[in-house]
Amino acid sequence: MQIKNKAMLITYSDSLGGNMEELSKVMKTHFEDAVGGIHLLPFFPSTGDRGFAPSDYTTVDSDLGSWETIEKLGEKYYLMFDFMINHISRESLFFQDFKKEHLNSKYKDMFIRINDFFPTGRPNEKDLDLIYKRKDKAPFQEVEFADGEKELVWNTFGEEQIDLDVTAEVTKEFIRQTIKNMAAHGCSILRLDAFAYAIKKLDTNDFFVEPEIWDLLDEVKAEAAKYDMELLPEIHEHYSIQMKIASHDYYIYDFALPMVMLYSLYSGQVERLAKWLKMSPMKQFTTLDTHDGIGVVDARDLLTDEELNYTSAELYKIGANVKKIYSSEKYNNLDIYQINSTYYSALGDDDRSYLLARVIQCFAPGIPQIYYVGLFAGKNDIELLEETKEGRNINRHYYTIDEIENEVKRPVVKALCNLLRFRNTSEAFDLEGSIEIETLSSNEIVIIRKNKTNKIAATLKANLSTKTFQISENERNILI
């Protein structure tokens, strides 16, 4: 199915009910018209990181569902799957064969052996300092092989996630086969997880290494194009990198919007938000929340350092049950540039502020994505956080069917679903159309979306200080 210009839900297979079958029923019962696409977070057999350490892309984790269930979802919704192009589980057959056969393994070139990568006597302290890291140690792991030898291999993220050498032919064949398989099961858009880390090159910081990163992206694009599948590279970094990707005509994420939005709602000031919305491309997916934390680095230079510090401080002050320690190593946080919280709790569990944030997201350029916890205006799950000691689990609540039945009755959830239905059905949000941004005062913003014929216009007038707004379409007031 082709991508639709309709809101996309981001969810785990077992977060709305206990598996894909229950997820399908929840969608049909409560959200059929509010959602047009589903980003189904990793559903493959995995050994860690809530699915992001896949051991086998050819099958579905039997506890979650089946390919048949996924394909049925794909008949109603356009689907996004994850491809962890940077790494794979150390329990995968590829890495296990490497451990068993060592240098005789046909998969040995899939992995980055540190002794091969660096010249003799390196890496030294300068090399390690240069590497762009998301954890406070060298991104290497010692492996003991069946022959008794020991070696270091590249390991950017968790201990279960062994990095791949994407330049090796054996890895390229693995990539080709994985793309083909995902296309066969209804994938419309492939999310390339941790894409910017995939190229490692001596004497660089090993993050978004140019021009090699473009060569890799072009190769993957050419393969995906065989199956009419789009790509969405996932990169949490300075917004200018997203702009570079957009200039190559790929879909991008708007990961800057969450922090810019928080600053704007905390301060009541519209200037930064208006400037960013004017800069943003239409070919993007907008976010306020995802399965990860709220990105800080993504908004740097859109907000000054003082404004970023203010926003972070206000988040900890205003946010409900948001504490710095929840985004620290004590809670196994691998990303020092993100703050762990639901978006609703980041806004103090306040319905008015939260609904305004979603309204602005729906009027922003691009296609809105809404995380499943955000769909229910979910609060921080401190119980799950403390039970697991995983910082990101504060925003990964498991909703039972009974809970969902109660949550959908809340006024803020009803209003949000009405908003998404309006966004999905109004022709004003044509991605080939236009957007106009006007600031009436330091607190008031007007956003006008028009279709490409200029015959249908949707207008949002919002006051970020009072948290009030009005929506109209061709002069007709829209109530949500």
Stockholm file with secondary structure:
# STOCKHOLM 1.0

chainA/1-480         MQIKNKAMLITYSDSLGGNMEELSKVMKTHFEDAVGGIHLLPFFPSTGDRGFAPSDYTTVDSDLGSWETIEKLGEKYYLMFDFMINHISRESLFFQDFKKEHLNSKYKDMFIRINDFFPTGRPNEKDLDLIYKRKDKAPFQEVEFADGEKELVWNTFGEEQIDLDVTAEVTKEFIRQTIKNMAAHGCSILRLDAFAYAIKKLDTNDFFVEPEIWDLLDEVKAEAAKYDMELLPEIHEHYSIQMKIASHDYYIYDFALPMVMLYSLYSGQVERLAKWLKMSPMKQFTTLDTHDGIGVVDARDLLTDEELNYTSAELYKIGANVKKIYSSEKYNNLDIYQINSTYYSALGDDDRSYLLARVIQCFAPGIPQIYYVGLFAGKNDIELLEETKEGRNINRHYYTIDEIENEVKRPVVKALCNLLRFRNTSEAFDLEGSIEIETLSSNEIVIIRKNKTNKIAATLKANLSTKTFQISENERNILI
#=GR chainA/1-480 SS CCCCSSCEEEECTTSBSSSHHHHHHHIIIIITTTCSEEEECCCSCBSSGGGTSBSCTTSCCTTTCCHHHHHHHHHHSEEEEEECTTEEETTSHHHHHHHHHGGGCTTGGGBCBHHHHSCTTCCCHHHHHHSCCSSSSCSEEEEECTTSCEEEEECCSSTTEEEBCTTSHHHHHHHHHHHHHHHHTTEEEEEETTGGGSCCCTTSCSSSCTTHHHHHHHHHHHHHHTTTCEEEECCCSCHHHHHHHHHTTCCEEECSHHHHHHHHHHHCCCHHHHHHHHHCCSSEEECSCCSSCEESGGGBTTBCHHHHHHHHHHHHHHSTTCCGGGGSGGGTCCCTTEECCCHHHHTTTCHHHHHHHHHHHHHSSSEEEEEHHHHTTCCCCHHHHHHHTCGGGGGCCCBCHHHHHHHTTSHHHHHHHHHHHHHHHCGGGCTTSEEEEEESSSSEEEEEEECTTSCCEEEEEEETTTTEEEEEETTEEECC
#=GC SS_cons         CCCCSSCEEEECTTSBSSSHHHHHHHIIIIITTTCSEEEECCCSCBSSGGGTSBSCTTSCCTTTCCHHHHHHHHHHSEEEEEECTTEEETTSHHHHHHHHHGGGCTTGGGBCBHHHHSCTTCCCHHHHHHSCCSSSSCSEEEEECTTSCEEEEECCSSTTEEEBCTTSHHHHHHHHHHHHHHHHTTEEEEEETTGGGSCCCTTSCSSSCTTHHHHHHHHHHHHHHTTTCEEEECCCSCHHHHHHHHHTTCCEEECSHHHHHHHHHHHCCCHHHHHHHHHCCSSEEECSCCSSCEESGGGBTTBCHHHHHHHHHHHHHHSTTCCGGGGSGGGTCCCTTEECCCHHHHTTTCHHHHHHHHHHHHHSSSEEEEEHHHHTTCCCCHHHHHHHTCGGGGGCCCBCHHHHHHHTTSHHHHHHHHHHHHHHHCGGGCTTSEEEEEESSSSEEEEEEECTTSCCEEEEEEETTTTEEEEEETTEEECC
//
